[in-house]
């Protein structure tokens, strides 16, 4: 099984420009699918459309979200596309198979007051608090993805020019506000060395083992401070990215600039935030104006 998955991932690497996180997700999805087939005594080379549908039903019974099931199907499609291309199988069981419709949820947005409350919690006199403060400030100041935040190296931030170089799915230069710069510079000058543990790692943000911070590690950090803040909203690292975009647009930023900073390939993705702001303003007007 491992060899099949390894070959699949290697092929994807050569065919598409996919991030490491996406490749990891593809591999995990296919491993779970192949495990399901094995337990059902089905060879992956002889899979029919009915078998894929059975797997979808199995995922639904397991309580998987629609978005997760759709991603699994995308992985299986890519898997069989490569198998057909390499003539390992002659039939693609995912042809004409519809993905479950994903209900688009409105992104959770924090108010400016809620963001300030969250960012004020890390202890400014504590080594961990100073690192966490820098990470949270930088995430909200730039709107970068969590994967992009933990991938930052020391030389990616230019304190003098007030910007960072982001090497995500779309490489870009993003301006950084004074407060985030100050928090990051404070961490860099006096506290990052305390995390190094004798290692010479170029990673900007390190954990207590002297290694690059992981997605899971930062997710726990956000959850920890969100619980202390007691904000009645579901707060994840991505919430700060959503809030960054919404607050910029609310204060007059043009969509094209926000699109570039977020690294969206399609401006329609960025348009969602503008629609949210319009809806919120309309709601405020209807509730507040005496003649609305």
C-alpha positions in Angstrom: 0.0 0.0 0.0 2.8 2.4 1.0 4.5 1.9 -2.4 1.3 2.7 -4.3 0.8 5.9 -2.3 4.4 6.9 -2.7 4.3 6.5 -6.5 1.0 8.5 -6.6 2.5 11.4 -4.6 5.7 11.4 -6.7 3.6 11.6 -9.9 1.6 14.5 -8.4 4.8 16.4 -7.6 6.0 16.2 -11.2 2.6 17.0 -12.7 1.4 19.9 -10.5 2.7 22.7 -8.4 1.1 21.6 -5.2 2.0 22.6 -1.6 3.4 20.0 0.8 0.3 20.3 2.9 -1.9 19.5 -0.2 0.3 16.5 -1.1 0.1 15.3 2.5 -3.7 15.5 2.4 -3.9 13.6 -0.9 -1.7 10.9 0.5 -3.7 10.6 3.7 -7.0 10.5 1.7 -5.8 7.7 -0.6 -4.4 5.7 2.3 -7.8 5.8 4.0 -9.5 4.8 0.7 -7.1 1.9 0.1 -7.6 0.7 3.7 -11.4 0.7 3.1 -11.0 -1.3 -0.1 -8.6 -3.8 1.7 -11.1 -4.3 4.5 -13.8 -4.9 1.9 -11.6 -7.4 0.0 -11.5 -5.2 -3.1 -8.4 -4.7 -5.3 -7.9 -1.0 -6.1 -7.3 -2.1 -9.8 -10.8 -3.5 -10.1 -12.8 -0.7 -8.4 -16.1 0.2 -9.9 -18.2 3.4 -9.5 -20.4 1.6 -7.0 -17.4 1.0 -4.8 -16.5 4.7 -4.7 -20.1 5.5 -3.9 -20.1 3.0 -1.1 -17.0 4.7 0.3 -18.7 8.1 0.2 -21.7 6.6 2.1 -19.2 5.1 4.6 -17.6 8.6 5.1 -21.1 10.1 5.6 -21.9 7.5 8.3 -18.6 8.3 10.0 -19.9 11.9 10.3 -17.4 13.5 7.9 -18.2 17.0 6.8 -19.3 17.6 3.2 -16.1 19.6 2.5 -13.9 16.7 3.7 -15.8 14.2 1.6 -15.5 16.4 -1.5 -11.7 16.7 -0.9 -11.5 12.8 -0.5 -13.3 12.4 -3.9 -10.9 14.9 -5.5 -8.0 12.8 -4.2 -9.5 9.6 -5.5 -10.1 11.3 -8.9 -6.5 12.3 -9.1 -5.4 8.8 -8.1 -7.3 7.1 -10.8 -6.5 9.7 -13.4 -2.8 8.9 -12.9 -3.5 5.1 -12.8 -5.3 5.4 -16.2 -2.6 7.6 -17.6 0.1 5.1 -16.6 -2.1 2.2 -17.9 -2.2 0.5 -14.6 -6.0 0.4 -14.9 -8.2 0.8 -18.0 -11.3 2.2 -16.3 -11.7 5.4 -14.2 -14.5 4.7 -11.6 -14.8 8.4 -10.8 -16.0 9.5 -14.2 -19.3 11.4 -14.1 -19.3 11.0 -10.3 -20.8 14.1 -8.7 -19.3 15.5 -5.6 -21.6 16.4 -2.7 -22.6 20.0 -2.8 -20.8 22.1 -0.3 -22.8 24.7 1.5 -20.7 27.8 1.6 -20.5 29.1 5.1 -19.9 32.8 5.9 -16.4 33.1 7.3 -16.3 33.9 11.1 -15.1 37.5 11.5 -13.9 39.1 14.7 -14.6 42.7 15.4 -11.6 45.0 15.8 -12.3 45.1 19.6 -12.3 41.3 19.7 -9.0 41.2 17.8 -7.4 43.7 20.2 -8.7 41.6 23.2 -7.2 38.4 21.8 -3.8 40.0 20.9 -3.5 41.6 24.3 -3.6 38.3 26.2 -0.1 36.8 25.6 2.2 37.7 28.6 4.7 40.4 27.4 7.2 39.4 30.2 7.2 35.7 29.4 9.4 34.0 26.7 6.5 32.0 25.3 4.1 34.9 25.5 6.5 37.1 23.5 6.8 34.5 20.8 3.0 33.9 20.7 2.3 37.6 20.6 4.6 38.0 17.6 2.9 35.2 15.7 -0.6 36.4 16.4 0.3 40.0 15.6 2.0 39.0 12.3 -0.9 36.7 11.3 -3.5 39.5 11.7 -1.2 42.2 10.3 -0.6 40.3 7.0 -3.5 37.9 6.6 -1.1 35.1 5.6 -2.2 31.4 5.9 -1.0 29.4 8.9 1.2 27.2 6.6 2.8 30.4 5.3 3.3 31.8 8.8 5.2 28.7 10.1 7.2 28.6 6.9 8.7 32.0 7.4 12.4 32.2 7.8 14.3 34.9 9.7 15.5 36.6 6.4 11.9 36.8 5.1 11.1 39.7 7.3 12.5 43.2 6.6 12.0 45.3 9.7 13.6 48.4 8.1 11.2 48.3 5.1 8.3 47.0 7.1 7.4 44.0 5.0 7.7 40.2 4.8 8.3 37.9 1.9 5.7 35.2 1.8 6.7 32.0 -0.1 3.3 30.3 -0.1 1.3 29.0 -3.1 1.7 32.5 -4.5 5.0 34.3 -3.6 4.4 37.9 -2.6 5.6 40.8 -0.6 3.2 42.0 2.1 3.5 45.2 4.2 3.5 44.8 8.0 2.1 47.3 10.5 4.0 48.9 13.3 2.6 46.8 16.2 3.4 43.5 14.4 6.8 44.7 13.5 7.5 45.8 17.0 6.4 42.4 18.5 8.4 40.5 15.9 11.5 42.6 16.4 11.3 42.1 20.1 11.0 38.4 19.7 13.9 38.3 17.2 16.3 40.4 19.1 16.0 39.1 22.6 13.9 35.9 22.8 14.3 33.7 19.6 17.7 32.6 20.8 16.1 31.1 23.9 14.3 28.6 21.6 17.3 27.6 19.5 18.6 25.0 21.9 22.0 25.2 20.3 20.6 24.6 16.8 21.2 26.9 13.9 17.7 26.9 12.4 16.7 29.6 10.0 13.0 29.2 10.9 11.5 32.4 12.3 9.2 30.8 14.8 10.5 27.9 16.9 9.0 25.6 19.5 10.6 24.6 22.8 12.5 21.8 21.0 14.3 24.4 18.9 12.4 23.2 15.8 10.1 25.0 13.4 6.6 25.6 14.8 4.0 23.2 13.4 0.5 23.8 12.2 -0.8 21.8 15.1 1.4 23.6 17.6 0.1 27.0 16.5 -3.5 25.8 16.3 -3.2 24.9 20.0 -1.7 28.4 20.8 -4.7 30.1 19.1 -7.2 27.9 20.9 -5.5 28.5 24.2 -5.7 32.3 24.0 -9.2 32.2 22.5 -10.4 30.3 25.5 -8.9 32.9 27.9 -10.4 35.8 25.8 -13.9 34.2 26.2 -15.1 35.6 22.9 -18.3 33.9 21.9 -17.2 32.8 18.5 -15.4 29.8 17.0 -11.8 31.1 16.7 -9.2 29.3 14.6 -5.9 30.6 13.0 -7.9 31.2 9.8 -10.3 33.5 11.7 -7.5 36.1 11.9 -7.0 35.9 8.1 -10.7 36.4 7.5 -10.7 39.3 10.0 -7.7 40.9 8.3 -9.4 40.9 4.9 -12.8 42.1 6.2 -11.3 44.9 8.2 -9.2 46.2 5.3 -12.2 46.2 3.0 -14.4 47.8 5.6 -11.9 50.6 6.0 -11.7 51.3 2.2 -9.1 49.0 0.8 -9.7 48.0 -2.8 -10.4 44.4 -3.7 -7.4 44.0 -6.0 -4.9 45.0 -3.3 -6.5 42.7 -0.7 -6.5 39.9 -3.3 -2.8 40.3 -3.8 -2.0 40.4 -0.1 -4.1 37.3 0.5 -2.6 35.4 -2.4 -6.0 34.6 -4.0 -5.7 33.5 -7.6 -9.3 34.5 -8.3 -10.8 37.8 -7.2 -14.2 36.2 -6.7 -12.7 34.5 -3.6 -11.9 37.9 -2.2 -15.3 39.3 -3.2 -16.9 37.2 -0.4 -15.5 39.7 2.2 -16.9 42.7 0.3 -20.4 41.0 0.2 -20.1 40.3 4.0 -19.4 44.0 4.7 -22.3 45.1 2.5 -24.7 42.7 4.3 -23.5 43.9 7.7 -23.8 47.6 6.9 -27.4 46.9 5.5 -28.3 45.1 8.7 -26.9 48.0 10.9 -28.9 50.5 8.8 -32.2 48.6 9.0 -31.8 48.2 12.8 -30.6 51.8 13.5 -32.2 54.2 11.1 -35.6 55.5 12.4 -37.1 55.5 8.9 -35.5 52.3 7.5 
